[in-house]
Amino acid sequence: MNRLNQVIKMVRAGLYVYPIVPNGKQPIRNYSYLKATQDIALIKRWFMDEPNINIGLNLAKSNLIVVDIDNHNNDLQAPLQSLSNLGYNLPSDYVERTQSGGLHFYYHCSDGIPATRKTKFIDGVDLLSDFVVSSPSNNYKVLNGATLSDIPQVPNWIIKALDNRAMPSDRMQDNPTPYRRYYTGYLIDASRLTKSCRR
């Protein structure tokens, strides 16, 4: 499936997209995540004008939240271990590897959340509900053959953190479900999860 068809499939699944400069993170001139669209005719024109564009998502309009794990010093284990030590776990069947080698964990939340972000929730971890660069952008890859239907409901601690009702020192004690190991060598075992949003 070519990149345009992948983006059309995303839109038909309910996602809102906007064009980003090739191999970059900045929107193409006159666009921003606030202008994200589901207009397939317009999206086709983007690709006609520049076939190598990257693609951004308006997360809030798409009912998505992303946990961004930075690849500082080529070490993804450290922020994942720090989250686990605090009781914050990342159960997701849909994870993307980013251009810089980091990881984006995707979650679904249909209850509505403002477009915002909490950078440095802990060192190396950002929580995003405003916008993100997404596959099929250049050098962004969905891991393990996952599809959009694999995106799980968001853990409650992420909602609380984005709503400024949780601090990194808070521990979640009521998370009953373990998550799988998805990216060998980087992801760590975890123990518990709370679900708050409903599809």
Secondary structure, 3 states (H helix, E strand, C coil): CCHHHHHHHHHHCCCCEEEECCCCCCECCCCCHHHCECCHHHHHHHHHHCCCCEEEEEHHHHCEEEEEECCHHHCCHHHHHHHHHCCCCCCCCCEEECCCCCEEEEEECCCCCCCCEEEEEECCEEEECCEEEECCCCCCEEHHHCCHHHCCECEHHHHHHHCCCCCCCCCCCCCCCCCCCCCCCCCCCCCCCCECCCC
